[in-house]
Amino acid sequence: MSATPIADAAPASGGSVFAAVDIGASSGRVILGRVTGSRVELETVHRFPNGVVELDGGLRWDFDALFAEVLAGLTAAATVAAAQDETITSIGIDTWAVDYGLVNTAGELAAQPYSYRDDRSRAAVAPVHQKLDPARLYGTTGLQFLQFNTLYQLATERDLDGLQALLIPDLIAYFLTGQRRTESTNASTTGLFDAVTGEWAAGFLTALGLPRKLFPALIEPGETVGTLLPEIASRVGLPAITKVVAVGSHDTASAVVAVPAQEENFAYISSGTWSLVGLELSHPVLTEASREANFTNERGVDGTIRYLRNMGGLWLLSECQRTWAAEGYTPELTDLLDTAAALPPGGPQINPDDSAFIAPDNMPQRIRATVRHTGDILPDDPAAITRCIMDSLATGYARAIADAERLADRTVDVVHVVGGGSQNGLLCQLTADTTGKKVVAGPVEATAVGNVLVQARAAGYVSGGLAELRRLVVSSHELQTFTPQLSRL
């Protein structure tokens, strides 16, 4: 059973609404958010696919097509709002992290942005570490090592003079407003951001031979980026005074805002294409033990720290589904999960973080090959492969939460699962079983909810800190609770 937001109901006419542009690595949405009394309501007005394309010798994002979809979504939002006699107060943008586009002095995109799934940055890791020792990097940035982190990608670039790097949500905001800014929660994923001071680590830019002003000035969630360019406003049917407001532009930062936690000691899993598993802290953990455990300290809304491990996620299953569909096998996901749940526990598992699973390809084949290398056998059966993925993710979640508790000296009472994975009852139950903790699932659209709430607070429609925002989430959503069932282990 999934956590279902009280959304898409017939909205009341009149009033103000907020447009959330929420784009993941496989799909995007433009959503209207209404904050009324003790409720947050969402209405999806436009959905579109997203994905990497092979272009100019690499895996890239088709940003031109992506931006066209954003404009189509804002046009739909303007139409729906007008029909309800509503005013769109502001627009907030969140996407995945790490990737960027390079803009030249004429304000044009120099090339379509590379995707983190491209392998180009692998060769840059060793040269970067020769200039910046990994322990020094972690002691300043607190960032988990991933071969596709922004600083490794930038190390592969040539002739950056006259160019400026804008992370994907900032790039969208720039083409909407003409204003260049870098939102801080996403800046913290670059490997060039000081986790303590909350500023750019200028010395790292110098050490890597990168221009000091490679990135635009920082901006915090809740601040205004700018207003719509006249030509954009005219095209989408909105007033030119419509604001674009910075939210937690890293989608996980927005998702964590919407974690419906009513207790202080909670863990969260933002479960989607990737799994972000961790704690919310007031200060970064920059110890050597934390670095060795490969935990990251990323910025959250209101200056919080998202202390987490970035793990493999439901990309594994979605890629399997893509392969099976090409072979003519297209079962309903619920049926597939039910069949997988009926299989006995104790089957083979994989490391969902294995770099072999990053690129798109025949995922079932790669999973079975990985299992075979361990000396085990995984049948060529979709249900068995699905169960392997679910067991492996749940085991990884339990390990990450236990590590986070130890490293941050924090005891967790409950695990909140938000995002698409909160609809996956098998995964939620297995997570409760492996962690031995209560799991609360929902909301599904946590990222959009967090995006809207930060906008609404900036506009004065709600007040208070994260605790107050989260009380609105609780009162607006039906949440599903899973308790450990040791017999399932």
C-alpha positions as CSV (number, residue, x, y, z in Angstrom):
1,M,0.0,0.0,0.0
2,S,1.4,3.4,-0.9
3,A,1.4,6.7,0.7
4,T,-1.0,8.8,-1.3
5,P,-0.9,12.6,-1.2
6,I,-4.3,14.3,-0.8
7,A,-3.8,15.9,-4.2
8,D,-5.4,16.3,-7.6
9,A,-8.7,17.0,-5.9
10,A,-10.9,19.7,-7.4
11,P,-9.2,22.9,-6.3
12,A,-11.1,25.8,-4.8
13,S,-11.3,28.7,-7.1
14,G,-9.3,31.9,-6.5
15,G,-6.1,32.5,-4.5
16,S,-2.5,31.9,-5.1
17,V,-0.7,28.8,-6.2
18,F,2.9,27.8,-6.7
19,A,4.5,26.1,-9.7
20,A,7.0,23.4,-8.9
21,V,9.3,22.3,-11.7
22,D,10.5,18.8,-10.5
23,I,12.8,16.9,-12.8
24,G,14.5,13.6,-12.2
25,A,16.9,11.6,-14.2
26,S,14.1,9.7,-15.9
27,S,11.1,12.0,-15.9
28,G,9.9,15.5,-15.1
29,R,6.8,17.2,-14.0
30,V,5.4,20.6,-13.6
31,I,3.0,20.7,-10.6
32,L,0.7,23.4,-9.1
33,G,0.9,23.5,-5.4
34,R,-1.8,25.0,-3.2
35,V,-1.2,25.7,0.5
36,T,-4.5,26.2,2.4
37,G,-5.0,26.0,6.1
38,S,-3.5,22.7,7.2
39,R,-3.2,21.2,3.8
40,V,-0.8,21.0,0.9
41,E,-2.4,20.0,-2.3
42,L,-0.7,19.1,-5.6
43,E,-2.0,19.1,-9.1
44,T,0.2,17.7,-11.9
45,V,-0.3,19.7,-15.0
46,H,2.4,18.3,-17.2
47,R,4.6,15.2,-17.3
48,F,7.4,14.4,-19.7
49,P,10.2,11.8,-20.1
50,N,13.8,12.6,-19.5
51,G,16.9,10.6,-20.2
52,V,20.4,10.6,-21.5
53,V,21.2,10.7,-25.2
54,E,24.3,9.7,-27.1
55,L,25.5,12.9,-28.6
56,D,28.9,14.2,-29.7
57,G,30.7,11.1,-28.4
58,G,29.2,11.0,-25.0
59,L,26.1,10.6,-22.8
60,R,24.5,13.9,-22.5
61,W,21.2,15.6,-21.5
62,D,19.2,17.1,-24.3
63,F,18.8,20.4,-22.4
64,D,17.1,22.2,-25.3
65,A,14.3,19.5,-25.3
66,L,14.2,19.6,-21.5
67,F,13.8,23.4,-21.4
68,A,11.1,23.2,-24.0
69,E,9.2,20.8,-21.8
70,V,9.6,23.2,-18.8
71,L,8.0,25.9,-20.9
72,A,5.2,23.6,-22.0
73,G,4.6,22.8,-18.3
74,L,4.6,26.4,-17.3
75,T,2.1,27.2,-20.1
76,A,-0.1,24.4,-18.9
77,A,0.2,25.7,-15.3
78,A,-0.8,29.2,-16.4
79,T,-3.8,27.8,-18.3
80,V,-5.0,25.7,-15.3
81,A,-4.5,28.5,-12.8
82,A,-6.3,31.0,-15.0
83,A,-9.3,28.7,-15.3
84,Q,-9.5,28.5,-11.5
85,D,-9.1,32.3,-11.2
86,E,-5.7,31.7,-9.4
87,T,-2.4,33.6,-9.6
88,I,0.9,31.8,-9.8
89,T,2.9,33.5,-7.1
90,S,6.3,32.0,-7.9
91,I,8.1,29.1,-9.6
92,G,10.6,26.8,-7.9
93,I,13.0,24.4,-9.7
94,D,14.6,21.2,-8.4
95,T,16.5,18.5,-10.3
96,W,19.2,15.9,-9.8
97,A,22.6,17.1,-8.6
98,V,26.2,17.2,-10.0
99,D,25.6,17.9,-13.7
100,Y,26.1,21.4,-15.2
101,G,25.9,23.3,-18.4
102,L,28.6,25.8,-19.6
103,V,27.3,29.2,-20.6
104,N,29.5,31.6,-22.7
105,T,29.8,35.4,-22.5
106,A,26.9,35.8,-25.0
107,G,24.7,33.9,-22.6
108,E,24.4,30.8,-24.8
109,L,24.8,27.2,-23.8
110,A,28.2,26.1,-25.2
111,A,27.1,22.5,-25.6
112,Q,24.5,20.1,-24.3
113,P,25.4,19.1,-20.7
114,Y,27.2,15.8,-20.0
115,S,25.3,13.3,-17.9
116,Y,26.9,11.9,-14.7
117,R,26.3,8.5,-16.4
118,D,29.0,9.2,-18.9
119,D,32.3,7.6,-18.0
120,R,34.5,10.6,-18.9
121,S,35.3,11.6,-15.3
122,R,36.7,8.2,-14.3
123,A,40.1,9.1,-15.8
124,A,40.1,12.5,-13.9
125,V,39.9,11.0,-10.4
126,A,43.6,10.2,-10.0
127,P,44.9,13.5,-11.4
128,V,42.5,15.4,-9.1
129,H,43.7,13.5,-6.1
130,Q,47.3,14.2,-7.0
131,K,46.5,17.9,-6.6
132,L,44.0,17.6,-3.7
133,D,44.5,14.8,-1.3
134,P,41.2,12.9,-0.7
135,A,41.5,13.5,3.1
136,R,41.9,17.2,2.6
137,L,39.0,17.2,0.1
138,Y,36.7,15.5,2.6
139,G,37.9,17.6,5.6
140,T,36.6,20.7,3.7
141,T,33.7,19.6,1.6
142,G,32.5,16.5,3.6
143,L,31.5,15.1,0.2
144,Q,31.1,11.4,-0.5
145,F,33.5,10.2,-3.2
146,L,31.7,9.4,-6.4
147,Q,33.6,9.3,-9.6
148,F,31.1,11.6,-11.3
149,N,31.1,14.4,-8.7
150,T,31.2,17.8,-10.4
151,L,34.9,18.5,-9.6
152,Y,36.0,15.4,-11.5
153,Q,33.8,16.3,-14.4
154,L,35.2,19.8,-14.5
155,A,38.7,18.4,-14.5
156,T,38.0,16.9,-17.9
157,E,37.0,20.3,-19.4
158,R,39.3,22.4,-21.5
159,D,39.3,26.1,-22.4
160,L,37.0,27.2,-19.6
161,D,38.0,30.9,-19.9
162,G,34.9,33.0,-20.6
163,L,32.6,30.2,-19.6
164,Q,30.5,29.9,-16.4
165,A,29.1,26.6,-15.0
166,L,25.5,26.5,-14.0
167,L,24.1,23.4,-12.3
168,I,21.0,22.1,-14.1
169,P,18.3,23.8,-11.9
170,D,20.3,27.0,-12.0
171,L,20.6,26.7,-15.8
172,I,16.9,26.4,-16.1
173,A,16.4,29.4,-13.8
174,Y,18.9,31.4,-15.9
175,F,17.0,30.8,-19.2
176,L,13.8,31.8,-17.4
177,T,15.1,34.9,-15.7
178,G,18.4,35.9,-17.2
179,Q,19.9,35.8,-13.7
180,R,22.8,33.6,-12.9
181,R,23.0,32.1,-9.3
182,T,24.0,28.9,-7.7
183,E,21.6,27.5,-5.1
184,S,23.5,26.3,-2.0
185,T,22.0,22.8,-1.5
186,N,23.1,21.8,-5.0
187,A,26.4,23.7,-4.7
188,S,27.2,21.4,-1.8
189,T,27.3,18.4,-4.2
190,T,30.0,19.8,-6.4
191,G,33.1,19.0,-4.3
192,L,34.0,22.7,-4.4
193,F,31.8,23.9,-1.5
194,D,33.0,24.4,2.1
195,A,30.7,22.4,4.4
196,V,31.5,24.5,7.4
197,T,31.5,28.1,6.0
198,G,28.8,27.5,3.4
199,E,30.9,29.3,0.8
200,W,32.9,28.2,-2.3
201,A,36.2,26.5,-1.5
202,A,38.1,29.0,-3.6
203,G,41.5,27.3,-2.9
204,F,40.3,24.1,-4.5
205,L,39.3,25.9,-7.7
206,T,42.8,27.4,-7.9
207,A,44.5,24.1,-7.2
208,L,42.6,22.5,-10.0
209,G,43.3,25.3,-12.4
210,L,39.7,26.3,-12.6
211,P,38.6,30.0,-13.0
212,R,37.7,31.6,-9.6
213,K,34.4,32.8,-10.9
214,L,33.5,29.6,-12.7
215,F,30.3,29.4,-10.7
216,P,27.8,32.3,-10.1
217,A,27.2,33.7,-6.6
218,L,25.5,31.5,-4.1
219,I,21.8,31.9,-3.2
220,E,19.8,30.3,-0.3
221,P,16.5,28.5,-0.5
222,G,13.7,31.0,-0.2
223,E,15.6,33.8,-1.9
224,T,14.4,35.2,-5.2
225,V,16.5,34.4,-8.3
226,G,14.7,36.9,-10.5
227,T,11.5,37.5,-12.5
228,L,10.5,36.0,-15.8
229,L,12.1,37.5,-18.9
230,P,9.5,39.3,-21.0
231,E,9.8,36.9,-23.9
232,I,9.4,33.9,-21.5
233,A,6.5,35.5,-19.7
234,S,4.7,36.1,-23.0
235,R,5.4,32.6,-24.3
236,V,4.0,30.8,-21.3
237,G,1.2,33.2,-20.5
238,L,2.4,34.5,-17.1
239,P,3.0,38.1,-15.9
240,A,6.6,39.2,-16.2
241,I,6.6,40.0,-12.5
242,T,6.3,36.2,-11.7
243,K,9.2,35.3,-9.5
244,V,11.5,32.3,-9.8
245,V,12.3,31.5,-6.1
246,A,15.2,29.3,-5.1
247,V,14.1,26.2,-3.3
248,G,16.1,23.1,-2.3
249,S,17.2,22.8,-5.9
250,H,18.9,19.5,-5.3
251,D,15.8,17.3,-5.4
252,T,16.8,15.4,-2.2
253,A,17.0,18.7,-0.3
254,S,13.4,19.4,-1.2
255,A,12.4,15.8,-0.5
256,V,13.9,16.0,3.0
257,V,11.8,19.2,3.7
258,A,8.7,17.0,3.2
259,V,9.8,14.1,5.5
260,P,6.8,13.9,7.8
261,A,9.0,13.5,10.9
262,Q,7.4,14.3,14.3
263,E,10.4,13.0,16.2
264,E,13.9,14.4,16.4
265,N,15.8,11.1,15.9
266,F,14.8,9.9,12.5
267,A,16.5,8.5,9.4
268,Y,15.2,9.1,5.9
269,I,15.4,7.3,2.6
270,S,14.7,9.3,-0.5
271,S,14.0,6.4,-2.7
272,G,13.9,6.9,-6.5
273,T,16.4,6.4,-9.3
274,W,19.0,6.6,-6.6
275,S,18.6,6.0,-2.9
276,L,19.7,8.7,-0.5
277,V,19.9,7.3,3.0
278,G,20.8,9.3,6.0
279,L,20.1,11.7,8.9
280,E,19.4,15.4,9.3
281,L,22.0,17.1,11.4
282,S,22.9,20.6,12.5
283,H,26.6,20.2,11.8
284,P,28.7,18.2,9.4
285,V,30.6,15.1,10.4
286,L,34.1,15.5,8.8
287,T,36.0,12.7,10.6
288,E,38.3,10.3,8.9
289,A,35.9,7.4,9.9
290,S,33.1,9.2,8.1
291,R,35.3,9.6,5.0
292,E,36.2,5.9,5.1
293,A,32.5,5.0,5.3
294,N,31.9,7.2,2.3
295,F,29.2,9.4,3.9
296,T,28.4,12.8,2.5
297,N,27.6,16.1,4.2
298,E,25.3,18.0,1.8
299,R,23.5,21.2,2.6
300,G,19.8,21.1,3.4
301,V,17.2,23.8,3.7
302,D,17.6,26.2,6.6
303,G,21.3,25.4,6.9
304,T,20.8,21.8,7.9
305,I,23.2,19.0,6.9
306,R,22.0,16.0,5.0
307,Y,24.3,13.4,6.3
308,L,23.8,10.5,4.0
309,R,25.1,7.9,1.7
310,N,24.2,8.0,-2.0
311,M,23.3,4.4,-2.9
312,G,22.0,2.5,-5.9
313,G,18.2,2.7,-6.2
314,L,15.2,1.7,-8.3
315,W,17.2,2.5,-11.4
316,L,18.1,-1.2,-11.2
317,L,14.5,-2.3,-11.5
318,S,13.4,0.3,-14.0
319,E,16.3,-0.7,-16.3
320,C,15.3,-4.4,-15.9
321,Q,11.8,-3.4,-16.8
322,R,13.0,-1.6,-19.9
323,T,14.9,-4.7,-21.0
324,W,12.0,-7.0,-20.3
325,A,9.6,-4.8,-22.2
326,A,12.0,-4.9,-25.2
327,E,11.7,-8.7,-25.0
328,G,7.9,-8.5,-24.9
329,Y,7.4,-9.0,-21.1
330,T,5.4,-6.2,-19.6
331,P,3.8,-7.2,-16.3
332,E,2.2,-4.7,-14.0
333,L,4.7,-3.6,-11.4
334,T,2.4,-4.5,-8.5
335,D,2.0,-8.1,-9.9
336,L,5.8,-8.4,-10.3
337,L,6.4,-7.2,-6.7
338,D,3.7,-9.5,-5.4
339,T,5.3,-12.5,-7.1
340,A,8.7,-11.5,-5.8
341,A,7.4,-11.1,-2.3
342,A,6.1,-14.7,-2.4
343,L,9.6,-16.1,-3.0
344,P,11.5,-17.4,0.0
345,P,14.0,-15.2,1.8
346,G,17.7,-15.7,1.8
347,G,18.2,-15.5,-2.0
348,P,21.3,-14.1,-3.7
349,Q,22.1,-10.4,-3.3
350,I,24.3,-7.8,-5.2
351,N,26.0,-4.6,-4.2
352,P,23.6,-2.0,-5.6
353,D,26.4,0.5,-5.6
354,D,28.6,-1.4,-8.0
355,S,29.8,0.9,-10.8
356,A,28.9,-1.9,-13.2
357,F,25.2,-0.8,-12.8
358,I,25.6,2.9,-13.5
359,A,25.3,3.0,-17.3
360,P,22.1,1.9,-19.2
361,D,22.3,-1.5,-20.7
362,N,20.9,-5.0,-20.2
363,M,20.4,-4.8,-16.5
364,P,19.1,-8.4,-15.9
365,Q,22.1,-9.8,-17.6
366,R,24.5,-7.7,-15.6
367,I,22.8,-8.6,-12.3
368,R,22.9,-12.3,-13.0
369,A,26.5,-12.1,-14.1
370,T,27.4,-10.3,-10.8
371,V,25.7,-13.0,-8.8
372,R,27.4,-15.7,-10.8
373,H,30.8,-14.1,-10.0
374,T,30.1,-14.6,-6.3
375,G,29.5,-18.3,-6.9
376,D,25.8,-18.2,-6.6
377,I,23.0,-18.6,-9.2
378,L,20.2,-16.3,-9.9
379,P,17.5,-17.7,-12.2
380,D,16.6,-15.8,-15.4
381,D,13.2,-15.0,-14.0
382,P,11.9,-11.5,-13.5
383,A,10.4,-12.2,-10.1
384,A,13.7,-13.7,-8.8
385,I,15.7,-10.8,-10.2
386,T,13.2,-8.3,-8.7
387,R,13.5,-10.0,-5.3
388,C,17.3,-9.9,-5.5
389,I,17.1,-6.1,-6.2
390,M,14.7,-5.5,-3.3
391,D,16.7,-7.7,-0.8
392,S,19.9,-6.0,-1.9
393,L,18.5,-2.5,-1.5
394,A,17.0,-3.2,1.9
395,T,20.3,-4.7,3.2
396,G,22.1,-1.7,1.9
397,Y,19.7,0.6,3.6
398,A,20.1,-1.2,6.9
399,R,23.9,-1.0,6.7
400,A,23.9,2.7,5.8
401,I,21.5,3.6,8.7
402,A,23.6,1.7,11.2
403,D,26.7,3.3,10.0
404,A,25.1,6.8,10.1
405,E,24.0,6.2,13.7
406,R,27.5,5.1,14.7
407,L,29.3,7.9,12.9
408,A,27.0,10.7,14.0
409,D,26.5,9.3,17.5
410,R,22.7,9.3,17.0
411,T,20.1,6.7,17.7
412,V,17.3,6.4,15.2
413,D,13.7,5.6,16.3
414,V,12.0,5.5,12.9
415,V,12.9,5.4,9.2
416,H,10.9,7.6,6.8
417,V,10.8,6.5,3.2
418,V,9.7,9.2,0.8
419,G,9.6,9.4,-3.0
420,G,8.7,6.7,-5.5
421,G,10.0,3.9,-3.3
422,S,7.4,4.7,-0.7
423,Q,4.9,3.0,-3.0
424,N,6.9,-0.2,-3.0
425,G,5.4,-2.2,-0.2
426,L,7.9,-5.0,-0.6
427,L,10.9,-2.7,-0.3
428,C,9.4,-0.9,2.7
429,Q,8.6,-4.1,4.5
430,L,12.1,-5.5,3.8
431,T,13.6,-2.2,5.1
432,A,11.7,-2.6,8.3
433,D,12.8,-6.2,8.6
434,T,16.5,-5.5,8.0
435,T,16.7,-2.4,10.1
436,G,14.5,-3.7,12.9
437,K,12.9,-0.3,13.0
438,K,9.4,1.1,12.2
439,V,9.2,2.4,8.7
440,V,6.8,5.2,7.7
441,A,6.2,5.5,4.0
442,G,5.2,8.6,2.2
443,P,4.7,11.1,0.7
444,V,5.3,9.9,-2.8
445,E,5.7,13.4,-4.2
446,A,8.0,14.5,-1.4
447,T,10.2,16.5,-3.6
448,A,7.4,18.6,-5.1
449,V,5.8,19.1,-1.7
450,G,9.1,20.4,-0.3
451,N,9.6,22.6,-3.3
452,V,6.1,24.1,-2.8
453,L,6.4,24.6,0.9
454,V,9.7,26.6,0.6
455,Q,8.0,28.8,-2.0
456,A,4.9,29.3,0.2
457,R,7.0,30.2,3.2
458,A,9.0,32.7,1.1
459,A,5.7,34.3,0.1
460,G,4.5,34.5,3.6
461,Y,1.7,31.9,3.3
462,V,3.3,29.7,6.0
463,S,5.7,30.5,8.7
464,G,8.1,28.7,11.0
465,G,10.9,26.3,10.6
466,L,11.1,22.8,9.2
467,A,9.0,21.3,12.1
468,E,6.1,23.6,11.2
469,L,6.4,22.7,7.5
470,R,6.5,19.0,8.3
471,R,3.3,19.3,10.4
472,L,1.6,20.5,7.2
473,V,2.9,17.4,5.4
474,V,1.5,15.1,8.1
475,S,-1.9,16.7,8.0
476,S,-2.0,16.5,4.2
477,H,-1.0,12.9,3.6
478,E,-2.0,9.4,4.3
479,L,1.1,7.5,5.5
480,Q,1.6,3.8,5.7
481,T,3.5,2.2,8.6
482,F,5.5,-1.0,8.3
483,T,6.8,-2.9,11.4
484,P,9.6,-5.5,11.5
485,Q,8.5,-9.1,10.8
486,L,11.5,-11.2,11.6
487,S,10.0,-14.2,10.0
488,R,10.5,-12.6,6.6
489,L,14.3,-12.3,7.0
